[in-house]
């Protein structure tokens, strides 16, 4: 199993799992909550067939990576990603982030990647700033995040079931764009994540990435479902798309949060076209 070490906790190394497939221009895929690199199942084969080198990894606390008690903030997430980039000696690559993975794309690019990241993609991403504030009145109130954390503390398995119903909009798309088996497979991945991490990362969703985005000087692609119930398009994708270097803003009609699964053909076509441009 391929891993890289990002630190230690007491006597235990903190190791993150990754996969490095194919050849060509490198594309790093950064997954969302509460999943792992396996959530890119619909993208990896398409990108390999298109001639790209495809790299996925599991965020600390999730998937096959170590489950430490701390480090669940975007500065640490970005540093973890930088460890991977350094290990693989990458100096010209694209970053693709889904959901909270978009935060890694923004923070890493701003702090470490201004000379190495050559393209950035935000899919259903939490950028630029989800939390409600005086200068962001349309954002999500803090009590919503607190309610999510309370649900995780009370009954994480049950919370995840409800979360995935809205992740895929199963009441509308179930049986056509998403099957019960696919939802269950995602739940199986999520339940294996660290309970500590699952709870702790909720506090990161309100991170302000506006200054990170301002530093980006590279082509950007934004993809977002217009029916996203987890990260509403109006306070996220639509605002990220205001960046002057956004080449295209793809709005997926009837798309839920997880458009990379339910509308994979549309997402893959836009992604590959952008990466090849």
C-alpha positions in Angstrom: 0.0 0.0 0.0 1.5 3.3 -1.1 1.7 5.9 1.7 3.6 9.1 2.6 4.3 10.3 6.1 3.1 13.8 7.2 4.1 13.7 10.9 3.7 11.7 14.1 1.4 11.5 17.0 3.1 10.2 20.1 4.8 7.0 18.9 2.7 6.6 15.8 3.5 7.9 12.3 0.7 9.8 10.5 0.6 8.2 7.0 -1.7 9.1 4.1 -2.7 6.6 1.4 -2.3 7.6 -2.2 -2.6 6.1 -5.7 -0.4 7.3 -8.7 -1.6 5.9 -12.0 -0.8 6.4 -15.7 1.5 8.8 -17.4 1.3 12.3 -18.9 0.3 15.6 -17.4 -0.3 15.0 -13.6 -3.8 15.6 -12.2 -4.3 15.4 -8.4 -7.9 14.7 -7.4 -8.9 15.9 -3.9 -12.0 14.2 -2.4 -14.8 15.6 -0.3 -16.4 14.8 3.0 -16.8 12.1 4.3 -15.3 10.0 1.6 -11.9 9.0 0.2 -9.9 9.0 -3.0 -12.2 6.1 -4.1 -15.0 8.6 -4.6 -13.3 9.5 -8.0 -14.3 6.2 -9.4 -16.1 7.8 -12.3 -13.3 10.2 -13.2 -10.1 8.1 -12.9 -10.7 5.8 -15.8 -11.8 8.6 -18.1 -8.8 10.7 -17.2 -6.4 7.8 -17.8 -8.0 7.1 -21.1 -7.5 10.7 -22.0 -3.8 10.4 -21.4 -3.3 11.9 -18.0 -1.4 10.8 -15.0 -4.0 10.5 -12.2 -3.1 10.9 -8.5 -5.6 10.4 -5.7 -5.1 10.4 -1.9 -7.1 10.0 1.3 -7.3 13.0 3.6 -6.0 12.4 7.1 -8.8 10.8 9.1 -10.5 9.3 6.1 -10.3 6.3 3.8 -7.1 4.3 4.2 -5.1 7.1 5.8 -4.1 7.4 9.5 -6.7 8.7 11.9 -4.9 11.1 14.2 -6.6 13.1 16.9 -5.8 16.5 15.4 -4.7 18.4 12.4 -8.2 19.0 11.0 -7.8 22.5 9.6 -7.0 23.8 6.1 -3.4 24.9 6.8 -2.6 21.3 7.8 -4.6 19.8 4.9 -2.6 22.0 2.5 0.6 21.0 4.1 -0.4 17.4 3.8 -1.0 17.8 0.1 2.4 19.6 -0.2 4.1 16.5 1.3 2.6 14.5 -1.5 3.6 16.9 -4.2 7.1 17.0 -2.8 7.3 13.2 -2.5 6.3 12.8 -6.2 8.5 15.7 -7.3 5.8 17.4 -9.2 6.4 20.9 -10.7 3.6 21.3 -13.2 0.3 19.8 -12.4 -3.5 20.4 -12.1 -5.5 20.3 -8.8 -9.1 19.2 -8.9 -11.1 19.5 -5.7 -14.6 18.3 -4.9 -16.6 19.8 -2.1 -14.3 20.5 0.9 -11.5 19.3 -1.4 -11.9 22.6 -3.1 -10.5 24.2 0.0 -7.3 22.2 -0.3 -7.0 23.4 -3.9 -7.4 27.0 -2.9 -5.2 27.0 0.2 -2.4 24.8 -1.3 -2.3 26.8 -4.5 -2.0 30.1 -2.6 0.5 28.9 0.0 2.7 26.4 -2.0 1.6 26.2 -5.6 1.9 29.6 -7.2 4.8 28.3 -9.4 3.8 24.7 -9.7 0.0 24.4 -9.9 -0.9 25.3 -13.5 -4.6 24.6 -13.5 -7.3 24.5 -10.8 -10.8 22.9 -10.8 -13.5 23.4 -8.2 -16.4 20.9 -8.3 -19.2 21.6 -5.8 -16.6 23.3 -3.8 -16.9 25.1 -0.4 -15.0 28.2 -1.8 -15.0 31.1 -1.5 -16.7 31.5 1.9 -19.7 29.4 3.2 -20.1 31.0 6.6 -22.5 33.9 7.3 -20.6 37.0 8.4 -21.1 40.8 8.2 -19.4 40.9 4.9 -21.0 37.6 3.7 -24.7 37.9 4.7 -25.9 35.2 2.4 -23.7 32.6 4.0 -24.7 29.6 6.2 -25.5 30.5 9.8 -23.2 29.0 12.5 -26.1 27.2 14.1 -26.4 25.0 10.9 -22.8 23.8 11.4 -23.5 23.2 15.1 -26.6 21.2 14.2 -24.5 19.0 11.9 -21.9 18.4 14.6 -24.7 17.5 17.1 -26.1 15.0 14.6 -22.7 13.4 14.2 -22.1 13.2 17.9 -25.5 11.7 18.6 -25.6 9.0 16.0 -23.0 9.1 13.3 -24.3 6.1 11.2 -27.8 7.6 11.1 -26.5 11.1 10.3 -24.5 9.7 7.4 -27.6 8.1 5.9 -29.5 11.4 6.0 -26.5 13.2 4.6 -26.1 10.9 1.6 -29.8 11.3 0.8 -29.1 15.0 0.2 -25.6 14.4 -1.2 -27.2 12.6 -4.1 -30.8 14.0 -4.0 -32.0 10.4 -3.8 -35.7 11.5 -3.6 -35.4 12.9 -7.1 -32.5 11.0 -8.7 -32.8 7.6 -7.0 -33.2 4.8 -9.5 -32.1 6.9 -12.4 -28.9 8.7 -11.6 -28.0 6.9 -8.4 -28.8 3.4 -7.1 -29.3 2.2 -3.6 -26.2 0.1 -3.9 -24.0 3.1 -4.8 -25.4 5.1 -1.9 -24.6 2.1 0.4 -21.1 1.9 -1.0 -20.5 5.6 -0.1 -21.9 5.0 3.4 -19.5 2.1 3.8 -16.6 4.3 3.0 -17.8 7.1 5.3 -18.5 4.9 8.3 -14.9 3.7 8.2 -13.6 7.3 8.7 -12.5 8.5 12.1 -15.4 9.7 14.2 -13.1 12.4 15.5 -12.3 13.6 12.0 -15.9 13.4 10.8 -16.9 15.7 13.6 -13.9 18.0 13.5 -13.8 18.9 9.8 -17.3 20.5 10.1 -15.6 23.5 11.7 -13.5 23.9 8.5 -16.4 24.3 6.2 -16.7 28.0 7.2 -13.1 28.8 6.3 -12.7 32.0 4.4 -10.9 31.3 1.1 -11.4 34.7 -0.5 -7.8 35.8 0.0 -6.5 32.5 -1.2 -8.5 32.8 -4.4 -7.3 36.3 -5.0 -3.7 35.0 -5.1 -4.4 32.5 -7.9 -2.9 33.4 -11.2 -3.9 30.4 -13.3 -6.7 29.0 -15.4 -9.7 27.9 -13.4 -12.7 25.7 -14.1 -15.8 25.7 -11.9 -18.4 23.0 -12.0 -21.5 23.0 -9.7 -24.9 21.4 -9.6 -27.8 23.8 -9.7 -29.7 21.6 -7.2 -26.9 21.2 -4.7 -28.4 20.8 -1.2 -25.1 20.5 0.6 -23.1 23.4 -0.8 -25.7 25.7 -2.5 -24.5 27.0 -5.8 -25.5 30.7 -5.1 -23.1 31.1 -2.1 -20.3 28.9 -3.5 -19.8 28.0 -7.2 -21.5 31.1 -8.5 -19.2 33.3 -6.4 -16.1 31.3 -7.1 -16.9 31.8 -10.8 -16.5 35.5 -10.4 -12.8 35.1 -10.4 -11.3 36.8 -13.4 -9.3 33.8 -14.5 -12.3 31.4 -14.6 -12.3 29.9 -18.1 -15.7 28.3 -17.8 -18.5 27.9 -15.2 -20.4 24.7 -15.9 -23.8 24.6 -14.2 -25.1 21.1 -14.1 -28.8 21.1 -14.6 -30.6 19.2 -11.8 -27.2 18.3 -10.5 -27.0 17.4 -6.8 -23.9 17.9 -4.7 -22.2 14.7 -6.0 -22.3 15.6 -9.7 -19.1 13.7 -10.2 -21.1 10.5 -9.8 -24.6 11.4 -10.9 -23.6 13.5 -14.0 -20.2 11.9 -14.6 -20.3 12.1 -18.4 -21.0 15.9 -18.3 -18.4 16.5 -15.6 -15.7 14.4 -17.3 -16.2 16.1 -20.7 -15.8 19.5 -19.1 -12.9 18.4 -17.0 -11.0 16.8 -19.8 -11.6 19.6 -22.2 -10.3 22.1 -19.7 -7.2 20.0 -18.8 -6.3 19.6 -22.5 -6.8 23.3 -23.4 
